[in-house]
Amino acid sequence: MDEHKSSVDELLDLLKNPFKQPLTDSSIWPALGTSLGITAITALIFSLVRPYHTVIYAPKLKHADEKHAPPPIGKGFFAWIMPLWRTAEKDLVAHAGMDAAIFIRVMQMCRNIFLVVAVIGTAILLPIYWALNSDKGPIQNWVLRLTPANVWAQPIWALVVVGYSSNFVICGFLWWNYRQVFRLRRAYFQSEEYQRSLSARTLMLNDIPKNMASDEGVARIIDSAVPQSSFSRTVIARNVKLIPSLIEQHDHTVRKLEKVLAKYLKDPQNLPPARPLCYPSKKDPSYGTYPKGQKIDAIDYLTQRIRELELEIKEVRNSLDKRNTFSYGFASYDDIAEAHAIAYTLRKKKPLGATVVLAPKPDDIIWDNMPLSPSTRRWRRLTNNLWIILLTFLWIAPKRSDCYIRVESEQYRFTVESLSRRINSQHSILGNFLPIVFRRLSMRAGDRTKTGRDRHVVAKLYAFFIFNNLIVFSLFNTVWSFVGTVVDSTIKGSDVGNAILNSKFFETLFLSLCQISAFWVTWLLQRNLGAAIDLAQLWPLIYSFFARKFSSPTPREMIELTAPPTFDYASYYNYFLFYSTVALCFGGIQPLVLPAAALYFSIDVWLKKYLLLYIFVTKNESGGMFWRTIYNRFVFGTILSNLVTFLAVFVRGDGQHIQAFATVPLPFIMIIFKIYCARAFDAKIHFYSTQSVNRHPDTGALKDPLRSSNLAARFGHPALYRNLITPMVHAKAQNILVSIYRGRLSDGRTADSGDTGDTMSTSGYSDAYAMKPMNSSKPGKSADVPGFELVPESRLDFEYYKNRSEFASEHGAGNIFGHSNDIMRPGTPGTMWDGSEPGSRSASPAPPIPRLPSPGPGRILSPASEIGMTYPAGYSRPMGSPYSPPIDVAQSRSPLYSQGNDSNSNLVGNAAPMPVASTPGFRERSVERLGRTPGGAGMLGGGPQGYGGLPQDEEITAHDPMQYNYFREARRPRRDHSGGW
């Protein structure tokens, strides 16, 4: 029993002081040696392997377009170093984007700050601490002698001087970089891509009242607040019903069918004896008709399920009602400066209850969160914050496994240190999933944009890490010791109040920080290992190897393996901010953490520059809007370090606490500095122009240059015009696929729908181009199994699919491939095509390019209309046209799939163009002659009007009497100077 008590007492003592065997010189030197050694070895191996594995170590050299391609690298051993040295910041913006340039600038700022602060701190504090610490006290090794544990009175003024010096150095670098970010943003506003983007001149209106939820209402909201604004194109969001959910189910089912076929047809010459089986989907309306708990034929079921989903999507798209609207919309202007000026004027106002902000890029919008009401959004934010708080506190218990505890008893010897290390490794693995968890929580909280969600993830991750990994980790033993001391005092008969006063909480906290400071030195030194692992790309190499060798990847998965990976800005920013905060907080107590942080940033800035230039892509470009989030957290970290300085000088200063009072202004200096920078730079960083709008409609551009921008399609829900993906099958299984595929063998027009199943038609038009789909691997031969895309071995590469939205959207679509659907069409016909999807390929000219006259109501709005030829809905453009989409791998596809990527489109593309009709009504007569509805309602693949002939073209919306623009354009009413009609 006594032995058991002694073990418990030892456990309690170790909880009070978990660093009873502290990390000292015996751990710092090995940490430094392994960090530098492994980093150097990794860099050497990378230099040796890099020239022979460009798919992993330089994918952007292959996939980026000519404008965004990074500098070429030679085959030499160290040939990758000089391009990094020669690439300036403006070149980095062109090659990798604004977000990448701001990221490298933040790293360089951290490096420079800690290099300067390390010189100041080590030069002033280390000699004083070393000389004044006594070997007779608790200081027993040279690392703890470099802390102020035994320094009192006058020498503590050195810590005050270092505190002020560090604050001024940080303020200086923050101000300098704030100004540089301001200049980068102004240059970004003047760039060709920004000037040609539709989102740059578009406003987004949220929380529109129900009585104003129309195209006319959007225009009236802006006119009510800014009556002198010029003409704008407006569009209200339409209710897309269940289409997004149906498309998600369709994509999931297609991928599942691909996986089943990949396993079953892995060796086409030796098929498994039994066909693959699966359980029916619970989301299937006919789920109850299948035997419960019994598997069914996977190929037949999944094929039939895909067909049903396609037909359901088509029916829902055809049943959409334009009068069923959501509470958000968009307004686009001819002049970028005017759009930004209106957004700046209304930034703190809510005209008629709506909020007006600059529109993000269409690819950046989280469409599912756009219709949420303010009350729903507030409730979701509250619940989201409660979940994060709960997760933060639940994380405290496993985090305490970081303490090194050893418990001994008579029956066994149990070392918790080894268990702690195992738990820590598992904890690190779980920590990698925290960004994913926080990202999903932010989406559920109602974030409207992906870039805004990532900024919120940075803020939440930083708060989580600071609380759990810094504050709780540093204060746990102090709080435990404080509670233990109070309990012991009360047991001995002392009053609780006196016990608290006699516990010397601040003294215990200060000594605890001094003891734990050696751990942070070692921890920061080991951070270089993570940077080396990033450069080596070990995880992509291992995952790719096992996926290819020990599984049956689908052609789609093989293509995705060769795509450039996306850069997780939220995670990396959080790490850098956390490292910086730790170094700043412990810089005054243990100056060695400052050179450790400087060493890390000095090495990693070059490694991350290579990653961003040659390997990673930015999935959602924000234009450098992460800066303010990073700046605010850096200011907070500096204020937190000021509080640690105050604690040190309060405990170890003179009896009158003069030094402590001298450090009181430090946090207020940072707050005042933050307010100054926000007022000096923020408005011009966020807005292209802040001048008031004084333009009168009579002096503005009333010719509606945005007529061809197709605003409704560009800023419409992607579910309205998104192409459905096609099941991909390896071409080696083409012959055997016909025998094992017992589903739909026509082009989708089956007898049960009243059709004879005519496979000689193309895109639903049986009187034109009567040709069978072409075989992908044998040109001139007909394909045997429509509805599948056969991919040969030579085409299992992202290079052939990077312009298709289903692949590019996950790998930096529109940033490095030159096919952004946000770019507007210039006035030169030869450069009009921007690679966007059907329904969003028209665009308006951007100043100062001369404006071409917009087509009349009788003509079809297509890029080809300005060079003498046009096509009715349902037909493709000629292959030789500069506006025709890139030819993908030859595919055998059903008209139920997207038009832009099937073999039918490619065949029609070879046909001669149709002449332009000079008279109005050509479109109606052409459609009547074909016997089809506009937009190719007979096919799910869609045409210029999207799926099911939905009215998305501008000539339809522009002349709809229900639209506000109908009265503004057709009748040309003029307003007087007071804003009346």
Secondary structure, 3 states (H helix, E strand, C coil): CHHHHHHHHHHHHHHHCCCCCCCCHHHHHHHHHHHHHHHHHHHHHHHHHHHHCHHHHCHHHHHCCCCCCCCCCCCCCCCCHHHHHHCCHHHHHHHHCHHHHHHHHHHHHHHHHHHHHHHHHHHHHHHHHHHHCCCCCCCCCCCHHHCHHHCCCHHHHHHHHHHHHHHHHHHHHHHHHHHHHHHHHHHHHHCHHHHHECHHHEEEEECCCHHHCCHHHHHHHHHHHCCCCCCCEEEEEECCCCHHHHHHHHHHHHHHHHHHHHHHCCCCCCCCCCCCEECCCCCCCCHHHCCCCCCEEHHHHHHHHHHHHHHHHHHHHHCCCCCCEEEEEEEECCCHHHHHHHHHHCCCCCHHHCEEEECCCHHHECHHHCCCCHHHHHHHHHHHHHHHHHHHHHCHHHHHHHCCCEEECCCCEEEHHHHHHHHHHHHHHHHCCHHHHHHHHHHHCCCCEHHHHHHHHHHHHHHHHHHHHHHHHHHHHHHHHHHHHHHHHHHCCCCHHHHHHCCCHHHHHHHHHHHHHHHHHHHHHCHHHHHHHHHHCHHHHHHHHHHHHCCCCCHHHHHHHCCCCECCHHHHHHHHHHHHHHHHHHCCCCCCHHHHHHHHHHHHHHHHHHHHHHHCECCCCCCCCCHHHHHHHHHHHHHHHHHHHHHHHHHHCCCCCHHHHHCCHHHHHHHHHHHHHHHHHHHHHHCCCCCCCCCCCCCCCCCCCCHHHCHHHHCCCHHHCCCCCCCEEEHHHHHHHHHHCCCCCCCCCCHHHCCCCCCCCECCECCCCCCCCECCCCCCCECCCCCEEEECHHHCCHHHCCCCHHHHCCCCCCCCCCCCCCECCCCCHHHCCCCCCCCCCCCCCCCCCCCCCCCCCCCCCCHHHHHCECCCCCCCCCCCCCCCCCCCCCCECCCCCCHHHCHHHHHHHCCCCCECCCCCCHHHHHHHHHCCCCCCCCCCCCECCEHHHCCCCHHHHCCCCCCHHHHHHHCCCCCCCCCCC
